[in-house]
């Protein structure tokens, strides 16, 4: 029997640091001017200081007096997604998680190529690092309107919800590229462990790149991605899945 998305999220995150319902606006792991000139301090001030802050403050209000109060952020996301019949807290909860995750995907002097096991898996599952970049950039560029593109590890078949461009069922136990609309993230699909994301909401890049989303995507991959963070997430996924005796092919 297929496990629910919530069960799978709990499996992957019970050994990590969960965010409880005492939500706080977490700062990026670098100063707001550290990514200049690729991502300006003005973008970070608006994106993190206003948009991300609003998601946190709105979520605090939405969970008070509900069955979601006191639960982890990940549990709130999956519960309020409600298999696509979205409940009021979902958008703010998912956007808090997405942005915390996104800031950690970048670092000053980032970009380049991954190394070690991560590079080996990318080459195994996409054919080459360059082919992975082409697929990731295409997903980000073709996500209509607001949303996200992801590199994720697909552990096994669970609930898949309404993801865009879901890989076929024979693509279990491998790295995949996904895209998602609005606030949706791979946690709600039940079988995906996110490793990397890019925010393609217009407020993520408009101050620096106006409507040139492809330019923003290119500099993100070439000069901002923290492959150390991606590798660390992959190692965490391997450890958790191995402990659960799932025996991932990674």
C-alpha positions as CSV (number, residue, x, y, z in Angstrom):
1,X,0.0,0.0,0.0
2,X,1.3,3.4,-0.9
3,X,2.4,5.6,2.1
4,X,0.9,9.0,2.4
5,X,2.9,12.1,1.7
6,X,2.8,13.0,5.4
7,X,4.3,9.7,6.4
8,X,7.1,10.2,3.9
9,X,7.8,13.7,5.0
10,X,8.0,12.6,8.6
11,X,10.4,9.9,7.5
12,X,12.7,12.3,5.8
13,X,12.6,15.1,8.3
14,X,12.2,13.5,11.8
15,X,16.0,13.5,12.1
16,X,16.4,17.0,10.8
17,X,15.7,20.3,12.4
18,X,12.0,21.0,12.2
19,X,10.5,24.4,12.5
20,X,7.8,24.5,15.1
21,X,4.7,26.7,15.2
22,X,6.7,29.4,17.0
23,X,7.6,30.7,13.6
24,X,10.4,33.2,13.1
25,X,11.8,34.9,10.1
26,X,15.2,33.2,9.6
27,X,17.9,35.3,8.0
28,X,19.8,34.0,5.0
29,X,23.1,32.4,5.9
30,X,25.0,35.4,4.6
31,X,24.7,39.2,4.7
32,X,22.1,40.8,2.5
33,X,24.8,42.3,0.3
34,X,26.9,39.2,0.1
35,X,25.5,38.0,-3.3
36,X,26.1,41.3,-5.1
37,X,26.3,42.2,-7.9
38,X,24.5,39.0,-9.0
39,X,21.7,39.4,-6.6
40,X,21.5,43.0,-5.2
41,X,20.9,44.0,-1.6
42,X,17.7,45.7,-2.8
43,X,16.4,42.4,-4.0
44,X,17.2,40.7,-0.7
45,X,15.7,43.6,1.3
46,X,12.4,43.3,-0.6
47,X,12.4,39.5,-1.2
48,X,13.5,38.4,2.3
49,X,12.7,41.5,4.3
50,X,9.2,42.1,2.9
51,X,7.8,39.0,1.1
52,X,9.3,36.3,3.2
53,X,8.5,38.3,6.4
54,X,4.9,38.6,5.3
55,X,4.6,34.8,4.8
56,X,5.9,34.3,8.4
57,X,3.6,36.8,10.0
58,X,0.5,35.7,8.1
59,X,1.2,32.0,9.0
60,X,1.5,32.9,12.7
61,X,-2.0,34.4,12.6
62,X,-3.5,31.5,10.5
63,X,-2.5,28.7,12.8
64,X,-3.7,30.2,16.1
65,X,-6.6,28.3,17.6
66,X,-6.5,25.6,14.8
67,X,-5.5,22.0,14.8
68,X,-2.2,23.1,13.1
69,X,-1.0,25.1,16.1
70,X,2.1,23.6,17.6
71,X,2.8,21.3,14.6
72,X,6.0,21.4,12.6
73,X,6.2,23.5,9.4
74,X,6.5,20.4,7.3
75,X,3.4,18.7,8.8
76,X,1.4,21.9,8.3
77,X,2.4,22.0,4.6
78,X,1.4,18.5,3.9
79,X,-1.8,18.6,6.0
80,X,-3.0,21.9,4.6
81,X,-2.1,20.9,1.0
82,X,-4.9,18.3,1.6
83,X,-4.1,16.4,-1.6
84,X,-4.7,19.5,-3.8
85,X,-7.8,20.7,-2.0
86,X,-5.7,23.5,-0.4
87,X,-6.6,24.8,3.0
88,X,-6.0,28.4,4.1
89,X,-2.6,28.0,5.8
90,X,-0.9,26.2,2.9
91,X,0.4,29.0,0.8
92,X,2.0,30.9,3.7
93,X,3.4,27.7,5.3
94,X,4.9,26.4,2.0
95,X,6.3,29.8,1.1
96,X,8.1,30.1,4.5
97,X,9.6,26.6,4.0
98,X,10.4,27.3,0.3
99,X,12.2,30.6,1.1
100,X,14.2,29.1,4.0
101,X,15.3,26.4,1.6
102,X,16.0,28.8,-1.2
103,X,18.4,31.1,0.7
104,X,20.4,28.1,1.7
105,X,20.7,27.0,-1.9
106,X,23.0,30.0,-2.6
107,X,26.3,31.3,-1.3
108,X,28.8,34.0,-2.2
109,X,31.1,32.7,-4.9
110,X,28.8,29.8,-5.7
111,X,28.2,28.0,-8.9
112,X,30.7,25.9,-10.8
113,X,30.3,22.1,-10.6
114,X,29.5,19.7,-7.8
115,X,31.9,17.0,-6.9
116,X,31.9,13.6,-5.3
117,X,28.8,11.4,-5.1
118,X,26.5,14.2,-6.1
119,X,28.3,14.8,-9.4
120,X,28.4,11.0,-10.0
121,X,24.6,10.7,-9.5
122,X,23.9,13.7,-11.7
123,X,26.0,12.1,-14.5
124,X,24.3,8.8,-14.0
125,X,20.8,10.1,-14.0
126,X,21.0,12.9,-16.6
127,X,23.9,11.7,-18.8
128,X,26.1,14.7,-17.9
129,X,26.2,17.8,-15.7
130,X,25.6,19.9,-18.8
131,X,22.4,17.9,-19.6
132,X,21.2,18.4,-16.0
133,X,21.8,22.1,-16.3
134,X,19.8,22.2,-19.6
135,X,16.9,20.4,-18.0
136,X,16.9,22.4,-14.8
137,X,17.1,25.7,-16.7
138,X,14.3,24.6,-19.0
139,X,12.0,23.7,-16.0
140,X,12.6,27.1,-14.4
141,X,12.1,29.0,-17.6
142,X,8.9,27.2,-18.6
143,X,7.2,27.3,-15.3
144,X,4.2,29.5,-16.3
145,X,3.7,32.4,-14.0
146,X,4.9,32.1,-10.4
147,X,6.6,28.9,-9.0
148,X,9.7,27.0,-8.5
149,X,12.1,24.5,-10.2
150,X,13.7,21.7,-8.2
151,X,16.4,19.1,-8.2
152,X,15.1,16.3,-6.0
153,X,15.8,12.7,-5.2
154,X,12.8,10.4,-5.9
155,X,13.0,7.6,-3.4
156,X,9.9,5.5,-4.3
157,X,6.3,5.7,-5.4
158,X,3.9,7.4,-3.0
159,X,1.2,10.0,-3.6
160,X,2.1,12.3,-6.4
161,X,-0.6,15.0,-6.2
162,X,-0.8,17.4,-9.2
163,X,2.9,18.0,-9.9
164,X,3.8,19.5,-13.2
165,X,6.0,17.2,-15.5
166,X,6.1,14.3,-13.0
167,X,8.6,11.7,-14.1
168,X,7.3,8.3,-15.1
169,X,6.9,5.5,-12.5
170,X,10.1,3.8,-13.7
171,X,12.1,6.7,-12.4
172,X,12.2,5.8,-8.8
173,X,15.4,5.9,-6.8
174,X,17.1,8.6,-8.9
175,X,17.6,12.3,-9.2
176,X,14.8,14.2,-11.1
177,X,14.1,17.7,-12.1
178,X,10.6,19.1,-11.3
179,X,8.7,22.3,-11.4
180,X,5.8,23.5,-9.3
181,X,3.3,26.3,-9.4
182,X,2.9,29.1,-6.9
183,X,3.8,27.8,-3.3
184,X,3.7,24.1,-4.1
185,X,6.9,22.1,-3.2
186,X,7.9,18.5,-3.5
187,X,7.1,17.7,0.1
188,X,3.4,17.4,-0.8
189,X,4.0,14.7,-3.5
190,X,5.2,12.2,-0.9
191,X,8.2,10.6,-2.6
192,X,10.6,13.4,-3.3
193,X,13.5,14.7,-1.2
194,X,14.3,18.2,-2.4
195,X,18.0,19.0,-2.9
196,X,18.0,22.3,-4.8
197,X,15.5,25.0,-5.9
198,X,15.3,28.2,-7.7
199,X,12.5,30.7,-7.1
200,X,10.9,32.0,-10.3
201,X,8.3,34.2,-8.8
202,X,8.9,37.6,-10.4
203,X,9.8,39.3,-7.2
204,X,12.9,37.0,-6.9
205,X,14.6,38.7,-9.9
206,X,12.7,41.7,-11.3
207,X,14.7,44.4,-9.6
208,X,17.9,43.0,-11.0
209,X,16.8,41.4,-14.3
210,X,13.4,42.9,-15.1
211,X,11.5,40.4,-17.3
212,X,14.7,38.5,-18.3
213,X,14.0,35.3,-16.4
214,X,16.5,33.2,-18.5
215,X,19.3,35.6,-17.5
216,X,18.5,35.2,-13.8
217,X,18.4,31.4,-14.2
218,X,21.7,31.3,-15.9
219,X,23.5,33.4,-13.3
220,X,21.9,31.5,-10.5
221,X,23.3,28.2,-11.8
222,X,26.7,29.7,-12.8
223,X,27.5,31.9,-9.9
224,X,25.1,31.4,-6.9
225,X,24.3,27.7,-6.3
226,X,25.8,26.2,-3.2
227,X,26.7,22.7,-4.2
228,X,28.0,22.1,-0.7
229,X,24.5,22.6,0.6
230,X,23.0,20.3,-2.1
231,X,25.6,17.6,-1.3
232,X,24.8,17.9,2.4
233,X,21.1,17.4,1.7
234,X,21.9,14.3,-0.4
235,X,23.9,12.8,2.4
236,X,21.1,13.4,4.8
237,X,18.6,11.8,2.5
238,X,20.9,8.7,2.1
239,X,21.3,8.4,5.9
240,X,17.6,8.7,6.7
241,X,16.5,6.3,4.0
242,X,19.2,3.8,4.9
243,X,18.1,3.9,8.6
244,X,14.5,3.3,7.5
245,X,15.8,0.3,5.6
246,X,14.6,1.6,2.2
247,X,18.0,0.9,0.5
248,X,18.1,3.8,-1.9
249,X,20.0,3.4,-5.1
250,X,22.4,6.3,-4.2
